[in-house]
Amino acid sequence: MNLLFICSRNIWRSRTAETIFKNKEGYNVKSAGTAKSARIKVSNKLIEWAELIFVMEKDHKRRILEFPEEILIGKKIIVLDIPDEYQYMEEELISQLEDSVGYYLKDEG
């Protein structure tokens, strides 16, 4: 299953998610950001690739919903409600991601 994690700048939250989930068997994982200054900017190609899209905030979901409707068909977008107050690989961020994302992945397995 292809998982896409999205935050604003793809520096801390979504990149941490990609790092911790990329080695889980059965999952292909990428991350991106919605801001112009993002390390990797979310694109039509990434959204088409993804089967499950995790966003950190409601605003990220709103931005994803601005993409062409035809590439969003059948996409599940999950808002994790993780604020932008963590550094890359911060222990509390890892814990929140494992708990919240793990809940959805067990349903997919």
C-alpha positions as CSV (number, residue, x, y, z in Angstrom):
1,M,0.0,0.0,0.0
2,N,1.3,3.5,-0.9
3,L,1.2,5.9,2.0
4,L,1.7,9.7,1.6
5,F,2.4,11.9,4.6
6,I,1.9,15.7,4.3
7,C,2.7,18.7,6.4
8,S,3.7,22.2,5.5
9,R,7.4,22.2,4.7
10,N,8.2,18.5,4.7
11,I,11.0,19.1,7.2
12,W,9.8,17.7,10.5
13,R,6.4,16.0,10.8
14,S,5.8,14.4,7.5
15,R,9.5,13.6,7.1
16,T,9.5,11.9,10.5
17,A,6.5,9.9,9.5
18,E,8.2,8.8,6.3
19,T,11.3,7.7,8.2
20,I,9.5,5.7,10.8
21,F,7.0,3.9,8.5
22,K,9.2,3.4,5.4
23,N,10.6,0.1,6.6
24,K,7.2,-1.5,7.5
25,E,6.6,-4.5,5.3
26,G,3.8,-4.0,2.8
27,Y,4.0,-0.2,2.7
28,N,5.6,2.2,0.3
29,V,6.0,5.6,2.0
30,K,6.7,9.1,0.7
31,S,6.2,12.5,2.2
32,A,5.7,16.1,1.0
33,G,4.7,19.6,2.0
34,T,2.1,22.0,0.9
35,A,4.1,25.2,1.2
36,K,6.0,26.8,-1.6
37,S,9.2,26.4,0.5
38,A,8.6,22.7,1.1
39,R,11.6,20.3,0.8
40,I,9.5,18.1,-1.5
41,K,6.3,19.8,-2.7
42,V,3.1,17.8,-3.0
43,S,2.2,17.2,-6.6
44,N,-0.5,15.6,-8.8
45,K,1.9,12.7,-9.4
46,L,2.4,12.1,-5.6
47,I,-1.4,12.2,-5.0
48,E,-2.1,9.8,-7.9
49,W,0.6,7.4,-6.4
50,A,-0.9,7.5,-2.9
51,E,-3.6,5.1,-1.8
52,L,-3.8,6.6,1.8
53,I,-2.9,10.2,2.5
54,F,-2.2,11.4,6.0
55,V,-2.1,15.1,6.6
56,M,-1.0,16.8,9.9
57,E,-3.6,19.5,10.0
58,K,-7.1,20.4,8.5
59,D,-5.5,23.1,6.4
60,H,-3.3,20.5,4.7
61,K,-6.5,18.6,3.8
62,R,-8.1,21.7,2.4
63,R,-5.0,22.3,0.2
64,I,-5.1,18.7,-1.0
65,L,-8.8,19.1,-1.9
66,E,-7.7,21.9,-4.3
67,F,-6.0,19.4,-6.6
68,P,-8.0,18.2,-9.6
69,E,-11.0,16.1,-8.6
70,E,-10.2,13.2,-11.0
71,I,-6.9,12.4,-9.1
72,L,-8.7,12.5,-5.7
73,I,-11.3,9.9,-6.6
74,G,-11.0,7.0,-4.2
75,K,-8.4,8.7,-2.0
76,K,-8.7,8.5,1.7
77,I,-7.4,11.6,3.4
78,I,-6.9,11.4,7.1
79,V,-6.2,14.4,9.4
80,L,-3.9,13.5,12.2
81,D,-4.2,16.8,14.1
82,I,-0.5,17.0,14.9
83,P,0.5,20.6,15.4
84,D,3.7,22.1,14.0
85,E,5.6,22.1,17.3
86,Y,8.0,19.2,17.0
87,Q,11.5,18.7,15.6
88,Y,12.5,15.9,13.2
89,M,12.4,12.5,14.9
90,E,11.4,14.0,18.3
91,E,10.3,11.3,20.7
92,E,6.8,12.7,21.4
93,L,6.2,13.2,17.6
94,I,7.2,9.6,16.9
95,S,4.9,8.4,19.6
96,Q,1.9,10.4,18.3
97,L,2.5,9.2,14.7
98,E,2.8,5.6,15.7
99,D,-0.4,5.7,17.8
100,S,-2.5,7.7,15.3
101,V,-1.3,6.2,12.0
102,G,-1.1,2.7,13.5
103,Y,-4.8,2.8,14.2
104,Y,-5.5,3.3,10.5
105,L,-2.9,0.8,9.2
106,K,-4.3,-2.1,11.3
107,D,-7.7,-1.6,9.6
108,E,-5.9,-1.8,6.2
109,G,-3.9,-5.0,7.0
